[in-house]
Amino acid sequence: MPFAIRHDRAAHRFETRVDGVSCLLDYTLASGVMTITRTEVPAAVGGRGIAAALVQQALATARAEGWQVVPACSYAAAWVQRHPAYHDLLKP
């Protein structure tokens, strides 16, 4: 299921609404390094791949911007480990 994900650059956040429920991914950005600090998908809309879509969009943005990524959030870290196509973005 595709989700309409919005990137709020000023707030360092990716967000979408599903069935009226707000879902988000927060990050910090310093010296070209995106640190994903939190993904939040309430249980009411969980299990639909929303968190995965948020992480994938964040990583696509990082790639387009030339940023390295630190997945500090446990969900994002686990997702990246399962998707080797994004390992090149990881900050050594």
Buried (B, 14 or more C-beta within 10 A) or exposed (E): EEBEBEBEEEEBBBBBBBEEBEBBBBBEEEEEBBBBBBBBBEEEBEEBEBBBBBBBBBBBBBBEEEBBBBBEBEBBBEBBEEEEEBEEBBEE
